[in-house]
Amino acid sequence: MREQGRRPALSLLRIEGVGHRFAAGTAALAGVDLTLEAGEFLSILGPSGCGKSTLLRLVMGLERPTAGRILWQGAQPRIGVVFQDPTLMPWASVIDNVALPLRLAGKGRAEREAAARAAIALVGLDGFEAAVPRELSGGMRMRASIARAFVGDPQVLLMDEPFAALDEITRLRLDDELRALCRRKGLAVVFVTHSVFESVYLSDRVAVMTGRPGRVADIRAIAREDGATFRASPAYARQCAETSASLARAMGPSA
Ligand SMILES: Nc1ncnc2c1ncn2[C@@H]1O[C@H](COP(=O)(O)OP(=O)(O)OP(=O)(O)O)[C@@H](O)[C@H]1O
């Protein structure tokens, strides 16, 4: 599943002809070809049930594709993962939640705490280290979840609809902060979303998927400007309209 490429490849990740059929018979993906470049923010945009989460699980290595292959350039990078549900331990403090991957990796207390504090500061949660999840807003819980993904110093971030359950204001703010943080760190990101607006705002490229079995119908390079003005620009509105039309074509007449 994570073979070394036999020939030199420039892309950080290559997904080649990947298909996935579950044992129960559902064909979730068929013939998916996609690359992720170093430092790139790539969104996977598609209708519900088209196999987006399955594709992420294959990239994470949690499942093997039943067709095709997934190739990392060189050694497999360190991967951080964020899901729609923050999946925090309700009884544990923010710092203990954020430090969990390091505890599982057998790191000592001092190292865990220092790294967790740094990750918490990175997402703007300083001062809440001792809070437990029920004391936090939804946006703050998501920040803690992002901090936990950052604590192991990832080179690639995989995100599965992380902001879908948040209110609009919080979502817009986290979009801004996430984009800035990933650029600053030079991270490559695969971001799964249903939202055309979010995908165009965040991404360098958007892969538009068809309904199940999911295929990549279109790959759109986004001409983007950094800064909050992009969201209000005619260029943003035009690219949202074009991406929306592409998604409608990918979903076909029965959607
Ligand atoms: N473990 C599984 N066993 C059998 N079928 C599965 C399994 N996981 C997912 N599926 C099916 O595979 C298809 C793709 O699911 P997946 O969760 O990848 O889609 P998705 O695009 O992420 O959907 P959504 O946007 O609604 O989260 C769906 O029809 C789903 O029911």
The ligand as a Tripos MOL2 file, in Angstrom:
@<TRIPOS>MOLECULE
LIG
   31    33     1     0     0
SMALL
NO_CHARGES

@<TRIPOS>ATOM
      1 N1        -16.6660   -0.0650    6.3860 N.pl3     1 LIG1
      2 C1        -17.5360    0.0160    5.3800 C.ar      1 LIG1
      3 N2        -18.1740   -1.0940    4.9250 N.ar      1 LIG1
      4 C2        -19.0450   -1.0300    3.9030 C.ar      1 LIG1
      5 N3        -19.3620    0.1150    3.2380 N.ar      1 LIG1
      6 C3        -18.7600    1.2390    3.6470 C.ar      1 LIG1
      7 C4        -17.8250    1.2590    4.7330 C.ar      1 LIG1
      8 N4        -17.3910    2.5490    4.9100 N.ar      1 LIG1
      9 C5        -18.0310    3.2870    3.9710 C.ar      1 LIG1
     10 N5        -18.8550    2.5020    3.2180 N.ar      1 LIG1
     11 C6        -19.6760    2.9470    2.0820 C.3       1 LIG1
     12 O1        -18.8180    3.4560    1.0880 O.3       1 LIG1
     13 C7        -19.3800    4.6150    0.4950 C.3       1 LIG1
     14 C8        -18.4180    5.7790    0.6400 C.3       1 LIG1
     15 O2        -18.3420    6.1750    2.0120 O.3       1 LIG1
     16 P1        -17.4700    7.4080    2.5140 P.3       1 LIG1
     17 O3        -17.7250    7.5560    3.9750 O.co2     1 LIG1
     18 O4        -16.0810    7.2250    2.0590 O.co2     1 LIG1
     19 O5        -18.1080    8.6130    1.6940 O.3       1 LIG1
     20 P2        -17.9900   10.1990    1.9200 P.3       1 LIG1
     21 O6        -17.8640   10.8090    0.5770 O.co2     1 LIG1
     22 O7        -16.8990   10.4740    2.8940 O.co2     1 LIG1
     23 O8        -19.3950   10.5440    2.5500 O.3       1 LIG1
     24 P3        -19.8200   11.7750    3.4880 P.3       1 LIG1
     25 O9        -19.4940   13.0180    2.7380 O.co2     1 LIG1
     26 O10       -21.2910   11.5870    3.6690 O.co2     1 LIG1
     27 O11       -19.0340   11.6410    4.7600 O.co2     1 LIG1
     28 C9        -20.7070    4.8510    1.1860 C.3       1 LIG1
     29 O12       -21.7250    4.2710    0.3870 O.3       1 LIG1
     30 C10       -20.5940    4.1050    2.4800 C.3       1 LIG1
     31 O13       -21.8430    3.6360    2.9180 O.3       1 LIG1
@<TRIPOS>BOND
     1     1     2 1
     2     2     3 ar
     3     2     7 ar
     4     3     4 ar
     5     4     5 ar
     6     5     6 ar
     7     6     7 ar
     8     6    10 ar
     9     7     8 ar
    10     8     9 ar
    11     9    10 ar
    12    10    11 1
    13    11    12 1
    14    11    30 1
    15    12    13 1
    16    13    14 1
    17    13    28 1
    18    14    15 1
    19    15    16 1
    20    16    17 2
    21    16    18 1
    22    16    19 1
    23    19    20 1
    24    20    21 2
    25    20    22 1
    26    20    23 1
    27    23    24 1
    28    24    25 2
    29    24    26 1
    30    24    27 1
    31    28    29 1
    32    28    30 1
    33    30    31 1
@<TRIPOS>SUBSTRUCTURE
     1 LIG1         1 GROUP 0 **** ****
